């Protein structure tokens, strides 16, 4: 199934998970379009100063794959800097947060797989 960029739903969420600013979503495929147990498959854009607040994933796993920019990630209490080509996996009740503290946008692929 081919889905054109122009057919992908766009959404902006303010203060996501009590984070700062706004996060722009481009839903590549909605969960209703996928046969596998997937809750999210989207490209996210965090403008400078924006973040997704700390949250946990129980009964599911979330993967962040960084496409562009540099972000600060809190991965279960450990803070690290990630950039293009880096990936973060969180699941099994673990938690994470991500923040763009730089001057350029951060873009990432976010996938949530349900157990």
Backbone torsions as a table, in degrees:
resi	resn	phi	psi	omega
1	UNK	NA	122.1	177.6
2	UNK	-97.0	133.8	177.3
3	UNK	-125.9	121.7	-178.3
4	UNK	-78.0	148.1	179.1
5	UNK	-52.2	-39.2	-178.8
6	UNK	-66.3	-17.2	179.9
7	UNK	-96.2	-2.5	-178.8
8	UNK	-83.5	132.7	-178.2
9	UNK	-73.3	134.4	176.8
10	UNK	-106.2	146.6	-177.9
11	UNK	-150.9	145.7	174.4
12	UNK	-121.4	128.2	178.2
13	UNK	-114.8	124.2	178.6
14	UNK	-86.6	141.1	174.8
15	UNK	47.5	51.4	-176.2
16	UNK	-63.2	125.7	-179.0
17	UNK	53.4	39.5	-178.1
18	UNK	66.1	23.0	176.2
19	UNK	-81.4	-179.3	-179.2
20	UNK	-94.2	150.0	172.8
21	UNK	65.4	-150.1	-175.3
22	UNK	-125.2	151.1	175.7
23	UNK	-120.3	126.3	177.7
24	UNK	-94.5	129.8	177.5
25	UNK	-108.9	140.1	164.5
26	UNK	-120.1	107.5	-178.4
27	UNK	-77.0	103.6	-178.2
28	UNK	-64.4	-52.9	170.2
29	UNK	-134.0	136.5	175.4
30	UNK	-81.3	156.1	-178.2
31	UNK	-58.1	-30.7	179.4
32	UNK	-68.0	-18.9	-178.7
33	UNK	-91.1	-8.4	-174.7
34	UNK	-111.4	136.1	178.6
35	UNK	-78.1	-31.3	-179.9
36	UNK	-73.6	159.8	-180.0
37	UNK	-74.5	87.0	-176.8
38	UNK	-129.5	130.2	179.9
39	UNK	-97.2	-26.7	-177.7
40	UNK	-151.7	136.3	171.4
41	UNK	-144.6	95.4	-171.0
42	UNK	-147.2	158.7	171.2
43	UNK	-99.3	126.6	-178.2
44	UNK	-110.9	146.5	177.5
45	UNK	-129.0	122.8	176.5
46	UNK	-110.7	117.1	176.1
47	UNK	-70.4	161.3	176.4
48	UNK	-52.6	133.4	-178.9
49	UNK	88.1	-7.0	-179.6
50	UNK	-91.2	155.4	179.2
51	UNK	-155.0	163.2	169.1
52	UNK	-111.6	121.4	-176.3
53	UNK	-67.5	165.5	-177.9
54	UNK	-61.6	131.6	178.5
55	UNK	-152.0	160.9	-176.9
56	UNK	-110.3	162.4	178.1
57	UNK	-129.1	103.6	178.6
58	UNK	-110.3	127.9	-178.5
59	UNK	77.9	13.6	179.8
60	UNK	-160.1	167.7	175.7
61	UNK	-128.3	142.1	174.3
62	UNK	-120.3	135.2	176.0
63	UNK	-113.7	129.6	168.0
64	UNK	-106.8	127.4	173.7
65	UNK	-119.0	114.5	-174.1
66	UNK	-77.8	124.9	-179.4
67	UNK	-99.1	-36.9	-174.3
68	UNK	-154.3	144.2	175.5
69	UNK	87.6	179.9	180.0
70	UNK	-124.5	132.4	-177.8
71	UNK	-129.0	158.3	172.7
72	UNK	-103.2	127.3	-178.7
73	UNK	-116.8	133.6	169.3
74	UNK	-99.5	106.7	-179.4
75	UNK	-108.5	95.2	179.8
76	UNK	55.5	44.4	176.4
77	UNK	91.0	-6.4	178.5
78	UNK	-104.5	122.0	-178.5
79	UNK	-94.3	130.2	-179.9
80	UNK	-140.7	158.2	173.5
81	UNK	-100.0	134.6	179.2
82	UNK	-126.5	152.9	179.5
83	UNK	-142.7	-172.1	-176.1
84	UNK	-51.3	130.1	180.0
85	UNK	91.9	-12.7	177.1
86	UNK	-82.8	153.5	179.6
87	UNK	-133.7	150.1	177.9
88	UNK	-128.4	129.4	177.9
89	UNK	-117.6	126.6	179.2
90	UNK	-133.2	132.4	177.9
91	UNK	-172.9	-171.4	177.5
92	UNK	61.4	32.0	-179.3
93	UNK	89.0	-4.9	178.7
94	UNK	-73.7	164.7	-177.9
95	UNK	-129.4	164.4	179.0
96	UNK	-158.3	165.2	173.4
97	UNK	-147.0	159.1	178.4
98	UNK	-142.1	140.0	-177.9
99	UNK	-138.6	141.9	172.7
100	UNK	-99.6	102.0	179.3
101	UNK	-101.9	8.7	-179.3
102	UNK	-94.0	-164.3	-178.2
103	UNK	-108.3	-5.6	179.3
104	UNK	-114.5	153.8	176.7
105	UNK	-61.5	151.7	172.3
106	UNK	-110.0	129.1	175.1
107	UNK	-120.7	137.9	-179.2
108	UNK	-147.0	154.7	172.2
109	UNK	-93.4	128.4	179.3
110	UNK	-119.2	127.1	179.6
111	UNK	-130.2	126.4	175.1
112	UNK	-113.1	118.1	179.9
113	UNK	-105.0	130.1	-176.1
114	UNK	-97.0	135.3	179.9
115	UNK	-70.3	NA	NA
